[in-house]
């Protein structure tokens, strides 16, 4: 008789933390993979290979995991509704990645060529649109309009966040509050709706649905700050995507805010010109300055602040099955941040 997937959550210090947490979701993820592969037949034959290129199993699939964990019952329970909802949020996420890589001129995503490098930017932007459209098509198949309404609103908010960020590239007029607003829209929104859908579709109490919603939002903000930190302190062979794109593309993120606050006026002006595109970006110099001026600690503190808010959102629901697993993701994220910490 096959063993049931373990529900043990690895400690924060163990490597490959995301993979360890998601091992317990093996049946759910297998069902999701099967469902996504079945969707290829819904796409026109001319673009199926392109869609299949985007729908792979190498990503962390954090958003589907949030759907499954927020609706968690037991290791063997595989809900068809949660699988469909997980597919919807994953397709929306994949569409945003395709579009992000076009705007960032990124070469690598999930340890292989991005869609924009494989098919060209013109085809890639339309491919992203097709993924968005199919996600909403799947959402419309639920018996009520609630899921479709929630996902379509979230998709609009994600696109709004990306639009604002695009319009503000090369600008140093951005404030930390502006940055927070952008990442709330472009990243935290999908985390939020993933948790909302998982809790809502499994009939959780209204209070827990709202708590899961808030948990997802704060975890999403924390994750984006981590991702922005990884753009400077990460290694491409470990992260699995092109790094160093934020400064090169004029994207003002929290590590750059922290660095600008610490630099003397002359250096601050030079960095502003790099962000604005008036002079070539110097990522090696900026990383060296970040290491010397304690930028990592400040940004890590911001991640911990959002993680604490995520934990607080579930504080009144300690006994429900999903809670311990959602909270474990907080430890996993902090472990990922710690893995970026420079040695020496």
Order of alpha helices (4+ residues) and beta strands (2+ residues): alpha-alpha-alpha-alpha-alpha-beta-beta-alpha-alpha-alpha-alpha-alpha-alpha-alpha-alpha-alpha-alpha-alpha-alpha-alpha
